[in-house]
Amino acid sequence: MEELLEVIEPFTWLKGNWRGHGTGGFPTIEPFEFDDQMEFKLLEEDFKKEPLIRFDETAWLIAKGKHNFMHWETGFIRPLGDGTVQLYVSHNTARMEFTVGKFESVDHNSKSFKIVFSSIFLRNDTGLKNALQSKRTISFDRDQLTYDLDISTDEHPELTSHLKVLL
């Protein structure tokens, strides 16, 4: 159990609400800007029994001076005993992802890390553009969180940058 707590500990540094700004695009869509909010939660009393971080992300499209709801995701970050971390994501658009990652870097003294998650399962509901693959990079350095999402689709099968967020 101790090794599971060590693997997930860097995510506890994110506990709370984060707000920021992002940009997006893809070869098949026009570039756009959005505001983003992420919240990371853990149940303190159960964390040592089941180390698990819950997250919610909400995004609002900025267009013509207005903010319009764009996207909502929710999910869980769960450590595995071999040093890997799972990220489960459910989208309001009826897409689900199961990703696995490993830390590329962790510095406990400065409270910074970088982890890359790659999809091993991605399910799209009927009628959605079919996403084939995703790669999520989360970097944290003391008080700054960055989040990048690359995707591939039926229309564009190469893994390509889709979102960049600074919170």
N, C-alpha and C positions, 0 to 999 in steps of 0.2 A: 504493500500500500504506500509506503514511503516514496518509492520511485514514481508512482502515479502522481503524488502530490508535487514532487519536484518537476515533473514534466509539465503540469498545468499551471504551476505557480506564476510564471510570467503573465498569464492572462488575468490573474487577480489584480495586477497593477492597473488594469483597464476598468475596474469596477466603477460604475456610475454612468453618467450621461456625457456624451460627446456630441458636439455640433460643429459643422463645418460646411465647406463648399466643394463641389466637384464638377468635373467636366466629363462629357461622354461623347461617344461617336462610334461608328463602325462603317466599313465600306458600303453597307447597304442602307445607312440612315444618315441624316444630317447631324452635324455636331450640335451639342446642347450643353446648357449649364443647369446645375441643380444645387439645392441646399440639402444637407444630409444630417440625420441624427441617428446615433447608435447608443444603445444602452446595454451594459453588461451587468448581469446579476448572478449572485450565487447564494445558496441557502447556507449561511454560516454554520448552523447547527448540524447540518448533514454533510458538509463539504469533505470532512475527513473520512466519512463512510463511503460517499459517492462523489468524488471530485468531478464536478460538472459546472460549466459556465453557460448560462442562458443569455442569448442576445436578441435584440430587436433592432431593426434598421428601418427607417422611414425616410423617403426622399420626396422632395417637391421640385417640380420643373419650374425654372425661371424663364418666362417668355413674355415679352412685351410688358415688362415691369410687374408682372403678376406671378404669384406662387400658386401652382396647382399640384394637387396630390399626384404623384407619379408612381410610387412603388413602395412595397412593404415586404420585408423578409423577417423571418424569425427562425431560431434554431438553437443548437447546442454545440458546445465545444467539449469534447471528452478525450482524456488521455488514455493511451494503451500502455501496457506494461513494457513494450519494446522501445519506448521513446518516441513513438509516433503519436499524432493527435488527430482525432476525427473531427470533422465539422459537418453537421447536418443542417441543411438549409431548406426551408419551405417558403415559396414566393406566393404573393397574393394572385399572381398570374397563373396559378396551377402548375407551376414547375417545381420539381424537387431535385435536390442535389445531395449526394453523399460524397464527401471529399476526405482525403487523407494527406497529412503533411508532416514535415519535420522542421525543426528549427534550423535555420542556416546560421544564426548567431543568437547568443543570449549573453548579456552582461548584467549580473545580479547587483553589482556595485552601482552602476549608473542607471539601473532599471531600464534597459533597452533590449529589444529583440527584433528579429525578422523571421517570419515563418511563411512557407509557401505550401498551399494546399492545391492538390490536383484532383479532379473529379474521377471517381471510379464507377459512379452510377449517376445518370442524369435522366430524369423522366419529364416529358413535356405533355401537357394535356392536348387533346385534339383541338385543332384550330390555331395553335400557337406556332410561331416560327420555330423550327426544330433546332434547339441548341444541342450540339453533339458533345462538347467538351468544355470544361471551365478550369481556369487556374486563378486562384486568389492569393495575393501577397499582402500580408499584414505586417507593418513595421511600426514599432513604438519606440520613442526616445523621450523619456521623462514626462513631458506634457504635450507631446505631439504624436498623433496617430495618423498613419497613412494607409490607404487601402486601394489596391489596384485589382481590377478584374479583367481577365482576358477570356474570350470565348471563341468557339467555332460553331458554325451553323451549316445547315444543308446548302444554303446559298453561298457561304464563304467558309470552306472547310479548314482553312489555316487558322490556328490559334492566334487571335489578334486582339489588341487592346480595345476595351469597351468603356471602362470607367476608371477615373483617377480621382481620389477623394483625399482631402486634408482636413482633419478634425482637431 
